[in-house]
Amino acid sequence: MIDKGRQFMKSDWPMGAMEGTDQIKGIPMPPFENAWEEDALITLPDPKTANLKKRDIVQVFEERITRRKLGAGPMSMSDLSFLLWASAGMREIVAGRIFRTVPSAGSRHPFESIFYADKIYGLKPGLYRYIAQRNAVTPVSFKDGLKEELSKCMKNQWFGCAVAIFWVFNAYRCEWRYTHHSHKVSTIDVGHIGQNAYLAAEALGIGCCTIGAYLQEIDKLLGVDGDNEFCVYIGVFGPYEGDGGAGPGWSATIPAK
């Protein structure tokens, strides 16, 4: 298993042009964002009007740290808007290519941002999806007990957060161009997303902890098929007191069956 993991990290690109991709075959490019219903959209505030506590980029870099005590209160819709925009926002569409606030191999941007809003002023607690093209959100689920089920799949790493974001990989969106090379470059892509989310949280003055240890059964709770779409990375965010439990020293616990 270790050797398999190491091989995955290595480059496997062909010497010449890639052949046999659906892009080369002339198959239409898949949408760069999943469809939504306009009538269901909840528009977010302009992210550029957010009340940033830190605007100096050097200070943000120096003070960015993981925080795990995030139960100091709710977040505003403005803070949520900035966090989603900074980690997945759309800048422009040029010649059928989308440019976002984060880099992505071949401008494929294969990740959807699904989030559980637990303590957000103006949003009913529940599961939503971010629509970058509209800087808006659309409801996904208000199922009773969903927060508790999500927390179990996160190995109880909820940390009292105001919002948990689940970055869901849409495999074919990248495979259309890069076939089996898609999966390595996409794991790099989601790292870009996580880093932007960390920096955005630090600028807002809220805590952030990103999570790679979770149970894949979480896909069912998120309403994705677990095949073409599945969760790859998670971030929890919220106001904190003191240092917010900054730094290392925590280990995930496996929930009881």
Residue pairs with C-beta under 8 A, 6 or more apart in sequence:
8 183
8 184
9 184
11 184
12 180
12 181
12 184
13 181
18 24
18 178
18 179
18 181
20 179
21 176
21 177
21 178
21 179
22 175
22 176
22 177
23 29
23 176
23 177
27 176
29 96
29 176
30 170
30 172
30 173
30 176
31 173
32 98
32 108
32 109
32 173
33 98
33 112
33 131
33 132
33 133
34 112
34 129
34 170
36 129
36 131
36 134
36 138
37 138
40 138
40 139
41 131
41 134
41 136
41 137
41 138
42 123
42 128
42 136
42 137
42 138
42 139
43 134
43 135
43 136
44 77
44 80
44 81
44 84
44 85
44 135
44 136
44 137
45 77
45 78
45 81
46 81
46 135
47 78
47 81
47 82
47 84
47 85
47 86
47 89
47 135
49 78
50 78
50 79
50 81
50 82
50 204
51 78
51 79
51 204
52 82
52 203
52 204
52 205
53 203
53 204
53 205
54 60
54 63
54 202
54 203
54 205
55 203
60 199
60 202
60 203
61 199
63 202
64 198
64 199
64 202
65 202
65 246
65 247
66 208
66 209
66 210
66 246
66 247
66 248
67 207
67 208
67 209
67 240
67 243
67 244
67 245
67 246
68 157
68 159
68 207
68 209
68 244
68 245
68 250
69 159
69 160
69 207
69 240
69 241
69 242
69 244
69 245
70 159
70 160
70 161
70 162
70 206
70 207
70 209
70 236
70 237
70 238
70 239
70 240
70 244
71 159
71 160
71 161
71 238
71 240
72 160
72 238
72 239
72 240
72 241
72 244
73 119
73 162
73 238
73 239
74 119
74 120
74 121
74 162
74 239
75 119
75 120
75 121
75 162
75 163
75 206
75 237
75 238
75 239
76 120
76 121
76 122
77 120
77 121
77 122
77 123
79 204
79 206
80 117
80 120
80 123
80 163
81 135
82 200
82 203
82 204
83 163
83 165
83 197
83 200
83 201
83 204
83 237
84 113
84 115
84 130
84 135
84 137
84 165
85 101
85 132
85 135
86 101
86 196
86 197
86 199
86 200
87 101
87 102
87 113
87 165
87 193
87 194
87 196
87 197
87 200
87 235
88 100
88 101
88 102
88 111
88 113
88 130
88 132
88 193
89 100
89 101
89 132
89 135
90 98
90 99
90 100
90 101
90 132
90 133
90 135
91 99
91 100
91 101
92 98
92 99
93 99
97 107
98 107
98 109
98 132
99 107
100 109
100 132
101 196
102 109
102 189
102 192
102 193
102 196
103 189
103 192
104 110
104 189
104 192
105 174
105 178
105 185
105 186
105 188
105 189
106 174
106 177
106 178
106 185
108 173
108 174
108 176
108 177
108 178
108 182
108 186
108 189
109 173
109 189
110 169
110 170
110 171
110 173
110 174
110 182
110 186
110 189
111 167
111 168
111 169
111 170
111 186
111 189
111 190
111 193
111 232
112 129
112 130
112 167
112 168
112 170
112 229
113 129
113 130
113 132
113 165
113 166
113 167
113 168
114 127
114 128
114 129
114 130
114 140
114 165
114 166
114 168
114 222
114 223
114 224
115 127
115 128
115 129
115 130
115 137
115 163
115 164
115 165
115 166
116 125
116 126
116 127
116 128
116 146
116 147
116 150
116 163
116 164
116 166
117 123
117 124
117 125
117 126
117 127
117 128
117 162
117 163
118 125
118 147
118 161
118 162
118 163
118 164
119 125
119 162
119 163
119 238
120 162
120 163
123 137
124 142
125 142
125 147
126 139
126 140
126 141
126 142
126 143
126 146
127 139
127 140
127 141
127 142
127 143
127 146
127 222
127 223
128 137
128 138
128 139
128 140
129 137
129 138
129 140
130 136
130 137
131 137
131 138
140 222
140 223
141 223
146 221
147 158
149 221
150 158
150 164
150 218
150 221
151 157
151 158
152 215
152 255
153 214
153 215
153 217
153 218
153 221
154 164
154 211
154 214
154 215
154 218
154 234
155 213
155 214
155 215
155 252
155 253
155 254
155 255
156 252
156 253
156 255
157 209
157 211
157 213
157 214
157 234
157 236
157 252
158 164
158 236
159 209
159 236
159 238
159 245
160 238
161 236
161 237
161 238
162 206
162 237
162 238
162 239
163 236
163 237
163 238
164 234
164 235
164 236
164 237
165 197
165 234
165 235
165 236
165 237
166 218
166 222
166 231
166 233
166 234
167 190
167 193
167 194
167 231
167 232
167 233
167 234
167 235
168 222
168 224
168 229
168 230
168 231
168 232
169 186
169 190
169 229
169 230
169 231
169 232
170 228
170 229
171 182
171 183
171 227
171 228
171 229
171 230
172 228
174 182
174 183
174 185
174 186
175 182
178 185
186 232
187 232
190 232
190 233
193 233
194 210
194 233
194 235
197 208
197 210
197 235
197 237
198 208
198 210
201 207
201 208
201 237
202 208
205 239
206 237
206 238
206 239
206 240
207 237
207 238
207 239
207 240
207 244
207 245
208 235
208 236
208 237
209 235
209 236
210 233
210 234
210 235
210 236
211 233
211 234
211 235
211 236
212 233
212 234
213 252
214 231
214 234
216 226
216 230
216 231
218 231
219 225
219 226
219 229
219 230
219 231
220 226
222 231
224 230
224 231
